């Protein structure tokens, strides 16, 4: 989660993408542990995937606002140009 916020704050999409992949992988692992040997696992994984896509769409729509708010907390040397 911190990698996603850091990537957004300093304007490095690679950090944001790698952080998001890590979050998705961890949530997939957790859902596998919770729904192990259950018929609900495919549905839980589908809902998790749709949630990640929905958050990505929200992020894309509000990217300028998110970056502006996060850049307030970043030192001047690390701010995106």
PDB file of N, CA, C and O in Angstrom:
ATOM      1  N   UNK A   1       0.834  -1.183   0.000  1.00  0.00           N
ATOM      2  CA  UNK A   1       0.000   0.000   0.000  1.00  0.00           C
ATOM      3  C   UNK A   1       0.883   1.252   0.000  1.00  0.00           C
ATOM      4  O   UNK A   1       0.601   2.231  -0.692  1.00  0.00           O
ATOM      5  N   UNK A   2       1.951   1.195   0.790  1.00  0.00           N
ATOM      6  CA  UNK A   2       2.859   2.339   0.853  1.00  0.00           C
ATOM      7  C   UNK A   2       3.528   2.587  -0.492  1.00  0.00           C
ATOM      8  O   UNK A   2       3.758   3.737  -0.868  1.00  0.00           O
ATOM      9  N   UNK A   3       3.841   1.515  -1.222  1.00  0.00           N
ATOM     10  CA  UNK A   3       4.480   1.667  -2.525  1.00  0.00           C
ATOM     11  C   UNK A   3       3.546   2.346  -3.525  1.00  0.00           C
ATOM     12  O   UNK A   3       3.999   3.125  -4.363  1.00  0.00           O
ATOM     13  N   UNK A   4       2.261   2.062  -3.444  1.00  0.00           N
ATOM     14  CA  UNK A   4       1.284   2.710  -4.317  1.00  0.00           C
ATOM     15  C   UNK A   4       1.228   4.207  -4.013  1.00  0.00           C
ATOM     16  O   UNK A   4       1.266   5.032  -4.926  1.00  0.00           O
ATOM     17  N   UNK A   5       1.138   4.550  -2.740  1.00  0.00           N
ATOM     18  CA  UNK A   5       1.077   5.961  -2.356  1.00  0.00           C
ATOM     19  C   UNK A   5       2.377   6.695  -2.694  1.00  0.00           C
ATOM     20  O   UNK A   5       2.346   7.836  -3.155  1.00  0.00           O
ATOM     21  N   UNK A   6       3.513   6.042  -2.465  1.00  0.00           N
ATOM     22  CA  UNK A   6       4.797   6.659  -2.800  1.00  0.00           C
ATOM     23  C   UNK A   6       4.901   6.900  -4.297  1.00  0.00           C
ATOM     24  O   UNK A   6       5.311   7.976  -4.733  1.00  0.00           O
ATOM     25  N   UNK A   7       4.529   5.901  -5.079  1.00  0.00           N
ATOM     26  CA  UNK A   7       4.578   6.049  -6.537  1.00  0.00           C
ATOM     27  C   UNK A   7       3.683   7.167  -7.034  1.00  0.00           C
ATOM     28  O   UNK A   7       4.048   7.904  -7.950  1.00  0.00           O
ATOM     29  N   UNK A   8       2.516   7.292  -6.431  1.00  0.00           N
ATOM     30  CA  UNK A   8       1.612   8.373  -6.830  1.00  0.00           C
ATOM     31  C   UNK A   8       2.148   9.722  -6.395  1.00  0.00           C
ATOM     32  O   UNK A   8       2.015  10.709  -7.119  1.00  0.00           O
ATOM     33  N   UNK A   9       2.749   9.772  -5.230  1.00  0.00           N
ATOM     34  CA  UNK A   9       3.234  11.046  -4.696  1.00  0.00           C
ATOM     35  C   UNK A   9       4.422  11.587  -5.486  1.00  0.00           C
ATOM     36  O   UNK A   9       4.512  12.792  -5.721  1.00  0.00           O
ATOM     37  N   UNK A  10       5.334  10.704  -5.897  1.00  0.00           N
ATOM     38  CA  UNK A  10       6.518  11.197  -6.605  1.00  0.00           C
ATOM     39  C   UNK A  10       6.385  11.085  -8.120  1.00  0.00           C
ATOM     40  O   UNK A  10       7.320  11.403  -8.855  1.00  0.00           O
ATOM     41  N   UNK A  11       5.215  10.631  -8.587  1.00  0.00           N
ATOM     42  CA  UNK A  11       4.968  10.606 -10.026  1.00  0.00           C
ATOM     43  C   UNK A  11       5.659   9.474 -10.756  1.00  0.00           C
ATOM     44  O   UNK A  11       5.955   9.604 -11.943  1.00  0.00           O
ATOM     45  N   UNK A  12       5.921   8.380 -10.090  1.00  0.00           N
ATOM     46  CA  UNK A  12       6.548   7.220 -10.722  1.00  0.00           C
ATOM     47  C   UNK A  12       5.524   6.107 -10.843  1.00  0.00           C
ATOM     48  O   UNK A  12       5.188   5.439  -9.865  1.00  0.00           O
ATOM     49  N   UNK A  13       5.041   5.922 -12.041  1.00  0.00           N
ATOM     50  CA  UNK A  13       3.986   4.928 -12.258  1.00  0.00           C
ATOM     51  C   UNK A  13       4.465   3.508 -12.008  1.00  0.00           C
ATOM     52  O   UNK A  13       3.665   2.650 -11.634  1.00  0.00           O
ATOM     53  N   UNK A  14       5.735   3.242 -12.202  1.00  0.00           N
ATOM     54  CA  UNK A  14       6.229   1.887 -11.996  1.00  0.00           C
ATOM     55  C   UNK A  14       6.068   1.465 -10.534  1.00  0.00           C
ATOM     56  O   UNK A  14       5.736   0.310 -10.266  1.00  0.00           O
ATOM     57  N   UNK A  15       6.294   2.370  -9.589  1.00  0.00           N
ATOM     58  CA  UNK A  15       6.080   2.049  -8.177  1.00  0.00           C
ATOM     59  C   UNK A  15       4.602   1.777  -7.907  1.00  0.00           C
ATOM     60  O   UNK A  15       4.248   0.859  -7.167  1.00  0.00           O
ATOM     61  N   UNK A  16       3.758   2.586  -8.514  1.00  0.00           N
ATOM     62  CA  UNK A  16       2.323   2.423  -8.321  1.00  0.00           C
ATOM     63  C   UNK A  16       1.842   1.084  -8.878  1.00  0.00           C
ATOM     64  O   UNK A  16       1.071   0.378  -8.228  1.00  0.00           O
ATOM     65  N   UNK A  17       2.294   0.741 -10.071  1.00  0.00           N
ATOM     66  CA  UNK A  17       1.877  -0.516 -10.699  1.00  0.00           C
ATOM     67  C   UNK A  17       2.397  -1.709  -9.908  1.00  0.00           C
ATOM     68  O   UNK A  17       1.648  -2.655  -9.660  1.00  0.00           O
ATOM     69  N   UNK A  18       3.658  -1.681  -9.512  1.00  0.00           N
ATOM     70  CA  UNK A  18       4.212  -2.800  -8.747  1.00  0.00           C
ATOM     71  C   UNK A  18       3.552  -2.927  -7.379  1.00  0.00           C
ATOM     72  O   UNK A  18       3.321  -4.037  -6.901  1.00  0.00           O
ATOM     73  N   UNK A  19       3.254  -1.818  -6.759  1.00  0.00           N
ATOM     74  CA  UNK A  19       2.539  -1.855  -5.486  1.00  0.00           C
ATOM     75  C   UNK A  19       1.143  -2.434  -5.644  1.00  0.00           C
ATOM     76  O   UNK A  19       0.693  -3.219  -4.811  1.00  0.00           O
ATOM     77  N   UNK A  20       0.464  -2.049  -6.707  1.00  0.00           N
ATOM     78  CA  UNK A  20      -0.883  -2.577  -6.964  1.00  0.00           C
ATOM     79  C   UNK A  20      -0.842  -4.075  -7.248  1.00  0.00           C
ATOM     80  O   UNK A  20      -1.719  -4.816  -6.804  1.00  0.00           O
ATOM     81  N   UNK A  21       0.168  -4.522  -7.983  1.00  0.00           N
ATOM     82  CA  UNK A  21       0.301  -5.956  -8.232  1.00  0.00           C
ATOM     83  C   UNK A  21       0.565  -6.719  -6.934  1.00  0.00           C
ATOM     84  O   UNK A  21       0.042  -7.816  -6.734  1.00  0.00           O
ATOM     85  N   UNK A  22       1.371  -6.137  -6.063  1.00  0.00           N
ATOM     86  CA  UNK A  22       1.624  -6.757  -4.768  1.00  0.00           C
ATOM     87  C   UNK A  22       0.367  -6.845  -3.923  1.00  0.00           C
ATOM     88  O   UNK A  22       0.115  -7.868  -3.287  1.00  0.00           O
ATOM     89  N   UNK A  23      -0.413  -5.792  -3.913  1.00  0.00           N
ATOM     90  CA  UNK A  23      -1.672  -5.783  -3.157  1.00  0.00           C
ATOM     91  C   UNK A  23      -2.627  -6.825  -3.724  1.00  0.00           C
ATOM     92  O   UNK A  23      -3.242  -7.576  -2.967  1.00  0.00           O
ATOM     93  N   UNK A  24      -2.757  -6.880  -5.047  1.00  0.00           N
ATOM     94  CA  UNK A  24      -3.658  -7.849  -5.671  1.00  0.00           C
ATOM     95  C   UNK A  24      -3.205  -9.280  -5.378  1.00  0.00           C
ATOM     96  O   UNK A  24      -4.029 -10.153  -5.106  1.00  0.00           O
ATOM     97  N   UNK A  25      -1.903  -9.514  -5.436  1.00  0.00           N
ATOM     98  CA  UNK A  25      -1.389 -10.844  -5.127  1.00  0.00           C
ATOM     99  C   UNK A  25      -1.654 -11.242  -3.698  1.00  0.00           C
ATOM    100  O   UNK A  25      -2.045 -12.377  -3.427  1.00  0.00           O
ATOM    101  N   UNK A  26      -1.444 -10.321  -2.780  1.00  0.00           N
ATOM    102  CA  UNK A  26      -1.671 -10.617  -1.367  1.00  0.00           C
ATOM    103  C   UNK A  26      -3.153 -10.853  -1.086  1.00  0.00           C
ATOM    104  O   UNK A  26      -3.502 -11.763  -0.334  1.00  0.00           O
ATOM    105  N   UNK A  27      -4.022 -10.043  -1.681  1.00  0.00           N
ATOM    106  CA  UNK A  27      -5.456 -10.252  -1.498  1.00  0.00           C
ATOM    107  C   UNK A  27      -5.906 -11.578  -2.111  1.00  0.00           C
ATOM    108  O   UNK A  27      -6.789 -12.245  -1.572  1.00  0.00           O
ATOM    109  N   UNK A  28      -5.304 -11.957  -3.231  1.00  0.00           N
ATOM    110  CA  UNK A  28      -5.600 -13.257  -3.822  1.00  0.00           C
ATOM    111  C   UNK A  28      -5.162 -14.394  -2.914  1.00  0.00           C
ATOM    112  O   UNK A  28      -5.879 -15.382  -2.761  1.00  0.00           O
ATOM    113  N   UNK A  29      -3.996 -14.259  -2.316  1.00  0.00           N
ATOM    114  CA  UNK A  29      -3.507 -15.255  -1.366  1.00  0.00           C
ATOM    115  C   UNK A  29      -4.441 -15.366  -0.163  1.00  0.00           C
ATOM    116  O   UNK A  29      -4.790 -16.466   0.264  1.00  0.00           O
ATOM    117  N   UNK A  30      -4.840 -14.218   0.377  1.00  0.00           N
ATOM    118  CA  UNK A  30      -5.752 -14.240   1.524  1.00  0.00           C
ATOM    119  C   UNK A  30      -7.091 -14.863   1.171  1.00  0.00           C
ATOM    120  O   UNK A  30      -7.645 -15.639   1.949  1.00  0.00           O
ATOM    121  N   UNK A  31      -7.614 -14.522  -0.010  1.00  0.00           N
ATOM    122  CA  UNK A  31      -8.904 -15.094  -0.389  1.00  0.00           C
ATOM    123  C   UNK A  31      -8.784 -16.599  -0.595  1.00  0.00           C
ATOM    124  O   UNK A  31      -9.734 -17.337  -0.333  1.00  0.00           O
ATOM    125  N   UNK A  32      -7.636 -17.057  -1.059  1.00  0.00           N
ATOM    126  CA  UNK A  32      -7.428 -18.494  -1.212  1.00  0.00           C
ATOM    127  C   UNK A  32      -7.388 -19.190   0.151  1.00  0.00           C
ATOM    128  O   UNK A  32      -7.904 -20.298   0.296  1.00  0.00           O
ATOM    129  N   UNK A  33      -6.788 -18.555   1.133  1.00  0.00           N
ATOM    130  CA  UNK A  33      -6.737 -19.139   2.474  1.00  0.00           C
ATOM    131  C   UNK A  33      -8.113 -19.147   3.133  1.00  0.00           C
ATOM    132  O   UNK A  33      -8.478 -20.123   3.787  1.00  0.00           O
ATOM    133  N   UNK A  34      -8.865 -18.088   2.970  1.00  0.00           N
ATOM    134  CA  UNK A  34     -10.183 -17.988   3.601  1.00  0.00           C
ATOM    135  C   UNK A  34     -11.178 -18.934   2.949  1.00  0.00           C
ATOM    136  O   UNK A  34     -11.962 -19.583   3.642  1.00  0.00           O
ATOM    137  N   UNK A  35     -11.157 -19.020   1.618  1.00  0.00           N
ATOM    138  CA  UNK A  35     -12.142 -19.812   0.889  1.00  0.00           C
ATOM    139  C   UNK A  35     -11.572 -21.142   0.393  1.00  0.00           C
ATOM    140  O   UNK A  35     -12.063 -21.696  -0.591  1.00  0.00           O
ATOM    141  N   UNK A  36     -10.549 -21.652   1.060  1.00  0.00           N
ATOM    142  CA  UNK A  36      -9.934 -22.909   0.658  1.00  0.00           C
ATOM    143  C   UNK A  36     -10.983 -24.027   0.696  1.00  0.00           C
ATOM    144  O   UNK A  36     -11.769 -24.117   1.639  1.00  0.00           O
ATOM    145  N   UNK A  37     -10.986 -24.871  -0.335  1.00  0.00           N
ATOM    146  CA  UNK A  37     -11.929 -25.988  -0.459  1.00  0.00           C
ATOM    147  C   UNK A  37     -13.393 -25.526  -0.415  1.00  0.00           C
ATOM    148  O   UNK A  37     -14.248 -26.211   0.146  1.00  0.00           O
ATOM    149  N   UNK A  38     -13.664 -24.393  -0.996  1.00  0.00           N
ATOM    150  CA  UNK A  38     -15.014 -23.854  -0.992  1.00  0.00           C
ATOM    151  C   UNK A  38     -15.451 -23.570  -2.428  1.00  0.00           C
ATOM    152  O   UNK A  38     -14.636 -23.202  -3.274  1.00  0.00           O
ATOM    153  N   UNK A  39     -16.718 -23.741  -2.687  1.00  0.00           N
ATOM    154  CA  UNK A  39     -17.247 -23.402  -3.998  1.00  0.00           C
ATOM    155  C   UNK A  39     -17.361 -21.891  -4.191  1.00  0.00           C
ATOM    156  O   UNK A  39     -17.567 -21.417  -5.308  1.00  0.00           O
ATOM    157  N   UNK A  40     -17.227 -21.145  -3.110  1.00  0.00           N
ATOM    158  CA  UNK A  40     -17.320 -19.690  -3.190  1.00  0.00           C
ATOM    159  C   UNK A  40     -16.019 -19.045  -3.664  1.00  0.00           C
ATOM    160  O   UNK A  40     -16.004 -17.855  -3.978  1.00  0.00           O
ATOM    161  N   UNK A  41     -14.913 -19.821  -3.722  1.00  0.00           N
ATOM    162  CA  UNK A  41     -13.621 -19.244  -4.088  1.00  0.00           C
ATOM    163  C   UNK A  41     -13.635 -18.547  -5.447  1.00  0.00           C
ATOM    164  O   UNK A  41     -13.153 -17.418  -5.537  1.00  0.00           O
ATOM    165  N   UNK A  42     -14.164 -19.160  -6.509  1.00  0.00           N
ATOM    166  CA  UNK A  42     -14.173 -18.450  -7.797  1.00  0.00           C
ATOM    167  C   UNK A  42     -14.971 -17.145  -7.747  1.00  0.00           C
ATOM    168  O   UNK A  42     -14.596 -16.158  -8.380  1.00  0.00           O
ATOM    169  N   UNK A  43     -16.055 -17.147  -7.002  1.00  0.00           N
ATOM    170  CA  UNK A  43     -16.862 -15.932  -6.895  1.00  0.00           C
ATOM    171  C   UNK A  43     -16.126 -14.851  -6.099  1.00  0.00           C
ATOM    172  O   UNK A  43     -16.166 -13.671  -6.447  1.00  0.00           O
ATOM    173  N   UNK A  44     -15.460 -15.272  -5.033  1.00  0.00           N
ATOM    174  CA  UNK A  44     -14.690 -14.314  -4.234  1.00  0.00           C
ATOM    175  C   UNK A  44     -13.555 -13.721  -5.060  1.00  0.00           C
ATOM    176  O   UNK A  44     -13.302 -12.519  -4.990  1.00  0.00           O
ATOM    177  N   UNK A  45     -12.871 -14.555  -5.842  1.00  0.00           N
ATOM    178  CA  UNK A  45     -11.774 -14.073  -6.673  1.00  0.00           C
ATOM    179  C   UNK A  45     -12.287 -13.143  -7.771  1.00  0.00           C
ATOM    180  O   UNK A  45     -11.631 -12.158  -8.109  1.00  0.00           O
ATOM    181  N   UNK A  46     -13.448 -13.452  -8.325  1.00  0.00           N
ATOM    182  CA  UNK A  46     -14.048 -12.584  -9.337  1.00  0.00           C
ATOM    183  C   UNK A  46     -14.408 -11.230  -8.744  1.00  0.00           C
ATOM    184  O   UNK A  46     -14.127 -10.194  -9.346  1.00  0.00           O
ATOM    185  N   UNK A  47     -15.024 -11.231  -7.576  1.00  0.00           N
ATOM    186  CA  UNK A  47     -15.363  -9.968  -6.916  1.00  0.00           C
ATOM    187  C   UNK A  47     -14.117  -9.167  -6.571  1.00  0.00           C
ATOM    188  O   UNK A  47     -14.107  -7.942  -6.691  1.00  0.00           O
ATOM    189  N   UNK A  48     -13.073  -9.856  -6.144  1.00  0.00           N
ATOM    190  CA  UNK A  48     -11.811  -9.178  -5.843  1.00  0.00           C
ATOM    191  C   UNK A  48     -11.237  -8.523  -7.092  1.00  0.00           C
ATOM    192  O   UNK A  48     -10.779  -7.381  -7.042  1.00  0.00           O
ATOM    193  N   UNK A  49     -11.258  -9.238  -8.207  1.00  0.00           N
ATOM    194  CA  UNK A  49     -10.762  -8.685  -9.466  1.00  0.00           C
ATOM    195  C   UNK A  49     -11.579  -7.498  -9.938  1.00  0.00           C
ATOM    196  O   UNK A  49     -11.025  -6.501 -10.402  1.00  0.00           O
ATOM    197  N   UNK A  50     -12.887  -7.601  -9.823  1.00  0.00           N
ATOM    198  CA  UNK A  50     -13.742  -6.479 -10.217  1.00  0.00           C
ATOM    199  C   UNK A  50     -13.512  -5.270  -9.318  1.00  0.00           C
ATOM    200  O   UNK A  50     -13.561  -4.130  -9.780  1.00  0.00           O
ATOM    201  N   UNK A  51     -13.261  -5.518  -8.037  1.00  0.00           N
ATOM    202  CA  UNK A  51     -12.955  -4.424  -7.114  1.00  0.00           C
ATOM    203  C   UNK A  51     -11.660  -3.718  -7.481  1.00  0.00           C
ATOM    204  O   UNK A  51     -11.572  -2.492  -7.403  1.00  0.00           O
ATOM    205  N   UNK A  52     -10.658  -4.486  -7.881  1.00  0.00           N
ATOM    206  CA  UNK A  52      -9.379  -3.889  -8.289  1.00  0.00           C
ATOM    207  C   UNK A  52      -9.562  -3.052  -9.551  1.00  0.00           C
ATOM    208  O   UNK A  52      -9.001  -1.962  -9.661  1.00  0.00           O
ATOM    209  N   UNK A  53     -10.345  -3.559 -10.502  1.00  0.00           N
ATOM    210  CA  UNK A  53     -10.609  -2.798 -11.726  1.00  0.00           C
ATOM    211  C   UNK A  53     -11.370  -1.517 -11.405  1.00  0.00           C
ATOM    212  O   UNK A  53     -11.052  -0.454 -11.940  1.00  0.00           O
ATOM    213  N   UNK A  54     -12.368  -1.611 -10.539  1.00  0.00           N
ATOM    214  CA  UNK A  54     -13.152  -0.431 -10.147  1.00  0.00           C
ATOM    215  C   UNK A  54     -12.265   0.617  -9.483  1.00  0.00           C
ATOM    216  O   UNK A  54     -12.380   1.806  -9.781  1.00  0.00           O
ATOM    217  N   UNK A  55     -11.379   0.183  -8.579  1.00  0.00           N
ATOM    218  CA  UNK A  55     -10.468   1.137  -7.942  1.00  0.00           C
ATOM    219  C   UNK A  55      -9.528   1.768  -8.963  1.00  0.00           C
ATOM    220  O   UNK A  55      -9.192   2.948  -8.853  1.00  0.00           O
ATOM    221  N   UNK A  56      -9.105   0.992  -9.947  1.00  0.00           N
ATOM    222  CA  UNK A  56      -8.258   1.546 -11.004  1.00  0.00           C
ATOM    223  C   UNK A  56      -8.974   2.607 -11.824  1.00  0.00           C
ATOM    224  O   UNK A  56      -8.377   3.619 -12.191  1.00  0.00           O
ATOM    225  N   UNK A  57     -10.239   2.383 -12.109  1.00  0.00           N
ATOM    226  CA  UNK A  57     -11.026   3.377 -12.852  1.00  0.00           C
ATOM    227  C   UNK A  57     -11.197   4.641 -12.016  1.00  0.00           C
ATOM    228  O   UNK A  57     -11.048   5.751 -12.527  1.00  0.00           O
ATOM    229  N   UNK A  58     -11.508   4.475 -10.732  1.00  0.00           N
ATOM    230  CA  UNK A  58     -11.632   5.641  -9.853  1.00  0.00           C
ATOM    231  C   UNK A  58     -10.327   6.411  -9.774  1.00  0.00           C
ATOM    232  O   UNK A  58     -10.319   7.641  -9.805  1.00  0.00           O
ATOM    233  N   UNK A  59      -9.228   5.685  -9.672  1.00  0.00           N
ATOM    234  CA  UNK A  59      -7.906   6.319  -9.605  1.00  0.00           C
ATOM    235  C   UNK A  59      -7.660   7.121 -10.874  1.00  0.00           C
ATOM    236  O   UNK A  59      -7.223   8.270 -10.811  1.00  0.00           O
ATOM    237  N   UNK A  60      -7.939   6.521 -12.026  1.00  0.00           N
ATOM    238  CA  UNK A  60      -7.681   7.206 -13.293  1.00  0.00           C
ATOM    239  C   UNK A  60      -8.528   8.464 -13.438  1.00  0.00           C
ATOM    240  O   UNK A  60      -8.050   9.480 -13.943  1.00  0.00           O
ATOM    241  N   UNK A  61      -9.774   8.402 -13.002  1.00  0.00           N
ATOM    242  CA  UNK A  61     -10.647   9.572 -13.107  1.00  0.00           C
ATOM    243  C   UNK A  61     -10.197  10.709 -12.206  1.00  0.00           C
ATOM    244  O   UNK A  61     -10.364  11.878 -12.553  1.00  0.00           O
ATOM    245  N   UNK A  62      -9.630  10.379 -11.054  1.00  0.00           N
ATOM    246  CA  UNK A  62      -9.261  11.393 -10.064  1.00  0.00           C
ATOM    247  C   UNK A  62      -7.751  11.508  -9.876  1.00  0.00           C
ATOM    248  O   UNK A  62      -7.293  11.957  -8.825  1.00  0.00           O
ATOM    249  N   UNK A  63      -6.978  11.109 -10.875  1.00  0.00           N
ATOM    250  CA  UNK A  63      -5.527  11.078 -10.731  1.00  0.00           C
ATOM    251  C   UNK A  63      -4.931  12.450 -10.437  1.00  0.00           C
ATOM    252  O   UNK A  63      -4.031  12.558  -9.604  1.00  0.00           O
ATOM    253  N   UNK A  64      -5.401  13.478 -11.089  1.00  0.00           N
ATOM    254  CA  UNK A  64      -4.849  14.816 -10.878  1.00  0.00           C
ATOM    255  C   UNK A  64      -5.090  15.284  -9.443  1.00  0.00           C
ATOM    256  O   UNK A  64      -4.194  15.853  -8.819  1.00  0.00           O
ATOM    257  N   UNK A  65      -6.271  15.052  -8.927  1.00  0.00           N
ATOM    258  CA  UNK A  65      -6.596  15.455  -7.555  1.00  0.00           C
ATOM    259  C   UNK A  65      -5.764  14.666  -6.549  1.00  0.00           C
ATOM    260  O   UNK A  65      -5.240  15.231  -5.589  1.00  0.00           O
ATOM    261  N   UNK A  66      -5.646  13.362  -6.774  1.00  0.00           N
ATOM    262  CA  UNK A  66      -4.870  12.519  -5.865  1.00  0.00           C
ATOM    263  C   UNK A  66      -3.412  12.950  -5.861  1.00  0.00           C
ATOM    264  O   UNK A  66      -2.804  13.076  -4.797  1.00  0.00           O
ATOM    265  N   UNK A  67      -2.841  13.178  -7.050  1.00  0.00           N
ATOM    266  CA  UNK A  67      -1.438  13.601  -7.130  1.00  0.00           C
ATOM    267  C   UNK A  67      -1.225  14.964  -6.474  1.00  0.00           C
ATOM    268  O   UNK A  67      -0.211  15.175  -5.809  1.00  0.00           O
ATOM    269  N   UNK A  68      -2.155  15.879  -6.649  1.00  0.00           N
ATOM    270  CA  UNK A  68      -2.018  17.203  -6.034  1.00  0.00           C
ATOM    271  C   UNK A  68      -2.035  17.102  -4.514  1.00  0.00           C
ATOM    272  O   UNK A  68      -1.250  17.770  -3.841  1.00  0.00           O
ATOM    273  N   UNK A  69      -2.914  16.280  -3.970  1.00  0.00           N
ATOM    274  CA  UNK A  69      -2.988  16.142  -2.511  1.00  0.00           C
ATOM    275  C   UNK A  69      -1.758  15.442  -1.955  1.00  0.00           C
ATOM    276  O   UNK A  69      -1.243  15.829  -0.906  1.00  0.00           O
ATOM    277  N   UNK A  70      -1.286  14.418  -2.650  1.00  0.00           N
ATOM    278  CA  UNK A  70      -0.121  13.688  -2.152  1.00  0.00           C
ATOM    279  C   UNK A  70       1.167  14.491  -2.289  1.00  0.00           C
ATOM    280  O   UNK A  70       2.079  14.335  -1.477  1.00  0.00           O
ATOM    281  N   UNK A  71       1.256  15.352  -3.308  1.00  0.00           N
ATOM    282  CA  UNK A  71       2.499  16.100  -3.531  1.00  0.00           C
ATOM    283  C   UNK A  71       2.758  17.125  -2.428  1.00  0.00           C
ATOM    284  O   UNK A  71       3.883  17.605  -2.286  1.00  0.00           O
ATOM    285  N   UNK A  72       1.741  17.462  -1.653  1.00  0.00           N
ATOM    286  CA  UNK A  72       1.956  18.377  -0.525  1.00  0.00           C
ATOM    287  C   UNK A  72       2.881  17.788   0.529  1.00  0.00           C
ATOM    288  O   UNK A  72       3.557  18.523   1.248  1.00  0.00           O
ATOM    289  N   UNK A  73       2.911  16.465   0.620  1.00  0.00           N
ATOM    290  CA  UNK A  73       3.671  15.792   1.666  1.00  0.00           C
ATOM    291  C   UNK A  73       5.041  15.309   1.200  1.00  0.00           C
ATOM    292  O   UNK A  73       5.775  14.696   1.975  1.00  0.00           O
ATOM    293  N   UNK A  74       5.387  15.577  -0.042  1.00  0.00           N
ATOM    294  CA  UNK A  74       6.641  15.112  -0.617  1.00  0.00           C
ATOM    295  C   UNK A  74       7.666  16.252  -0.592  1.00  0.00           C
ATOM    296  O   UNK A  74       7.320  17.395  -0.891  1.00  0.00           O
ATOM    297  N   UNK A  75       8.925  15.952  -0.237  1.00  0.00           N
ATOM    298  CA  UNK A  75       9.967  16.984  -0.294  1.00  0.00           C
ATOM    299  C   UNK A  75      10.114  17.539  -1.717  1.00  0.00           C
ATOM    300  O   UNK A  75       9.815  16.853  -2.694  1.00  0.00           O
ATOM    301  N   UNK A  76      10.566  18.759  -1.816  1.00  0.00           N
ATOM    302  CA  UNK A  76      10.629  19.466  -3.099  1.00  0.00           C
ATOM    303  C   UNK A  76      11.472  18.703  -4.119  1.00  0.00           C
ATOM    304  O   UNK A  76      11.121  18.667  -5.298  1.00  0.00           O
ATOM    305  N   UNK A  77      12.558  18.104  -3.693  1.00  0.00           N
ATOM    306  CA  UNK A  77      13.439  17.392  -4.622  1.00  0.00           C
ATOM    307  C   UNK A  77      12.819  16.147  -5.228  1.00  0.00           C
ATOM    308  O   UNK A  77      13.267  15.694  -6.281  1.00  0.00           O
ATOM    309  N   UNK A  78      11.822  15.591  -4.607  1.00  0.00           N
ATOM    310  CA  UNK A  78      11.186  14.372  -5.118  1.00  0.00           C
ATOM    311  C   UNK A  78       9.884  14.614  -5.853  1.00  0.00           C
ATOM    312  O   UNK A  78       9.312  13.678  -6.413  1.00  0.00           O
ATOM    313  N   UNK A  79       9.409  15.831  -5.866  1.00  0.00           N
ATOM    314  CA  UNK A  79       8.136  16.124  -6.526  1.00  0.00           C
ATOM    315  C   UNK A  79       8.246  15.955  -8.022  1.00  0.00           C
ATOM    316  O   UNK A  79       9.284  16.250  -8.615  1.00  0.00           O
ATOM    317  N   UNK A  80       7.161  15.473  -8.643  1.00  0.00           N
ATOM    318  CA  UNK A  80       7.184  15.335 -10.114  1.00  0.00           C
ATOM    319  C   UNK A  80       7.221  16.708 -10.777  1.00  0.00           C
ATOM    320  O   UNK A  80       6.707  17.689 -10.241  1.00  0.00           O
ATOM    321  N   UNK A  81       7.833  16.752 -11.938  1.00  0.00           N
ATOM    322  CA  UNK A  81       7.997  18.042 -12.635  1.00  0.00           C
ATOM    323  C   UNK A  81       6.844  18.313 -13.543  1.00  0.00           C
ATOM    324  O   UNK A  81       6.812  19.348 -14.208  1.00  0.00           O
TER     325      UNK A  81
END
